[in-house]
Structure formats: structure tokens, C-alpha cells
């Protein structure tokens, strides 16, 4: 596998993971959008600021669930 192939594979995993997170957030009733242009604030925009604490808790839960 070439260096370029490895970079492409990493970017595809990243793209798919961001899409999965957005889908899961929508299932929880949280509006989220994918950012563009290498936004320094991150890859996902949480539309309603009051949802941020719930999003953080969901991310912690998923991390525990998926890493065990």
C-alpha cells in the first residue's frame, strides 16, 4: 500500500465516522451539521448550544461502549 493509499484510507474512515456521529445525534433529536473548509473549531457543528452537554455525554458513552 502506498503512502497515498494509507492517507486516503484514513480520510475515508474519518469521513464515515463523522457521518455516523451525525446520524446518531439526529436519532437523539440533536441537530448537527458537518463543517467545511478545515474548520478549526471541529468537524461537526452542534446547532443548538444547549445540546452541547448532552452531546459530550453521548460521546463519552460511545467511547466507553465502542472501546470495550
Phi and psi in degrees as GROMACS dihedral restraints (atoms count N, CA, C in turn):
[ dihedral_restraints ]
;  ai    aj    ak    al  type     phi  dphi    fc
    3     4     5     6     1   -81.6    20    10
    4     5     6     7     1   166.4    20    10
    6     7     8     9     1   -58.2    20    10
    7     8     9    10     1   -39.7    20    10
    9    10    11    12     1   -65.2    20    10
   10    11    12    13     1   -40.8    20    10
   12    13    14    15     1   -61.1    20    10
   13    14    15    16     1   -41.1    20    10
   15    16    17    18     1   -65.3    20    10
   16    17    18    19     1   -41.0    20    10
   18    19    20    21     1   -64.1    20    10
   19    20    21    22     1   -43.2    20    10
   21    22    23    24     1   -61.5    20    10
   22    23    24    25     1   -44.2    20    10
   24    25    26    27     1   -61.2    20    10
   25    26    27    28     1   -43.6    20    10
   27    28    29    30     1   -62.8    20    10
   28    29    30    31     1   -42.8    20    10
   30    31    32    33     1   -65.6    20    10
   31    32    33    34     1   -36.8    20    10
   33    34    35    36     1   -66.0    20    10
   34    35    36    37     1   -41.0    20    10
   36    37    38    39     1   -63.2    20    10
   37    38    39    40     1   -45.2    20    10
   39    40    41    42     1   -59.7    20    10
   40    41    42    43     1   -47.8    20    10
   42    43    44    45     1   -58.0    20    10
   43    44    45    46     1   -47.4    20    10
   45    46    47    48     1   -66.5    20    10
   46    47    48    49     1   -37.0    20    10
   48    49    50    51     1   -66.5    20    10
   49    50    51    52     1   -43.1    20    10
   51    52    53    54     1   -62.3    20    10
   52    53    54    55     1   -43.3    20    10
   54    55    56    57     1   -60.7    20    10
   55    56    57    58     1   -41.7    20    10
   57    58    59    60     1   -62.7    20    10
   58    59    60    61     1   -44.9    20    10
   60    61    62    63     1   -60.9    20    10
   61    62    63    64     1   -43.8    20    10
   63    64    65    66     1   -62.7    20    10
   64    65    66    67     1   -42.3    20    10
   66    67    68    69     1   -62.0    20    10
   67    68    69    70     1   -45.3    20    10
   69    70    71    72     1   -64.8    20    10
   70    71    72    73     1   -38.3    20    10
   72    73    74    75     1   -64.4    20    10
   73    74    75    76     1   -40.7    20    10
   75    76    77    78     1   -62.7    20    10
   76    77    78    79     1   -36.5    20    10
   78    79    80    81     1   -61.3    20    10
   79    80    81    82     1   -28.4    20    10
   81    82    83    84     1   -88.9    20    10
   82    83    84    85     1     2.6    20    10
   84    85    86    87     1    82.6    20    10
   85    86    87    88     1    19.8    20    10
   87    88    89    90     1  -104.7    20    10
   88    89    90    91     1   126.0    20    10
   90    91    92    93     1   -79.8    20    10
   91    92    93    94     1   125.9    20    10
   93    94    95    96     1  -142.3    20    10
   94    95    96    97     1   147.5    20    10
   96    97    98    99     1  -132.6    20    10
   97    98    99   100     1   149.7    20    10
   99   100   101   102     1   -76.2    20    10
  100   101   102   103     1   133.8    20    10
  102   103   104   105     1   -83.9    20    10
  103   104   105   106     1   169.2    20    10
  105   106   107   108     1  -132.9    20    10
  106   107   108   109     1   162.6    20    10
  108   109   110   111     1    70.6    20    10
  109   110   111   112     1    35.2    20    10
  111   112   113   114     1    51.9    20    10
  112   113   114   115     1    49.5    20    10
  114   115   116   117     1   -55.3    20    10
  115   116   117   118     1   125.4    20    10
  117   118   119   120     1   -67.2    20    10
  118   119   120   121     1   -14.3    20    10
  120   121   122   123     1   -86.2    20    10
  121   122   123   124     1    -7.9    20    10
  123   124   125   126     1   132.0    20    10
  124   125   126   127     1  -176.0    20    10
  126   127   128   129     1   -97.6    20    10
  127   128   129   130     1   -15.5    20    10
  129   130   131   132     1  -129.1    20    10
  130   131   132   133     1   132.1    20    10
  132   133   134   135     1   -99.9    20    10
  133   134   135   136     1   122.5    20    10
  135   136   137   138     1   -88.7    20    10
  136   137   138   139     1   116.8    20    10
  138   139   140   141     1   -65.4    20    10
  139   140   141   142     1   -45.6    20    10
  141   142   143   144     1  -101.3    20    10
  142   143   144   145     1   117.0    20    10
  144   145   146   147     1   -57.9    20    10
  145   146   147   148     1   -30.8    20    10
  147   148   149   150     1   -68.2    20    10
  148   149   150   151     1   -14.1    20    10
  150   151   152   153     1   -82.9    20    10
  151   152   153   154     1   -11.8    20    10
  153   154   155   156     1   -57.4    20    10
  154   155   156   157     1   -46.8    20    10
  156   157   158   159     1   -59.6    20    10
  157   158   159   160     1   -39.2    20    10
  159   160   161   162     1   -65.8    20    10
  160   161   162   163     1   -41.4    20    10
  162   163   164   165     1   -60.6    20    10
  163   164   165   166     1   -44.2    20    10
  165   166   167   168     1   -60.7    20    10
  166   167   168   169     1   -41.4    20    10
  168   169   170   171     1   -66.9    20    10
  169   170   171   172     1   -42.0    20    10
  171   172   173   174     1   -60.3    20    10
  172   173   174   175     1   -43.3    20    10
  174   175   176   177     1   -62.5    20    10
  175   176   177   178     1   -41.4    20    10
  177   178   179   180     1   -62.2    20    10
  178   179   180   181     1   -44.1    20    10
  180   181   182   183     1   -61.4    20    10
  181   182   183   184     1   -45.5    20    10
  183   184   185   186     1   -63.3    20    10
  184   185   186   187     1   -40.2    20    10
  186   187   188   189     1   -61.1    20    10
  187   188   189   190     1   -45.0    20    10
  189   190   191   192     1   -63.7    20    10
  190   191   192   193     1   -48.1    20    10
  192   193   194   195     1   -61.8    20    10
  193   194   195   196     1   -45.0    20    10
  195   196   197   198     1   -83.4    20    10
  196   197   198   199     1   -17.3    20    10
  198   199   200   201     1   -97.2    20    10
  199   200   201   202     1     0.0    20    10
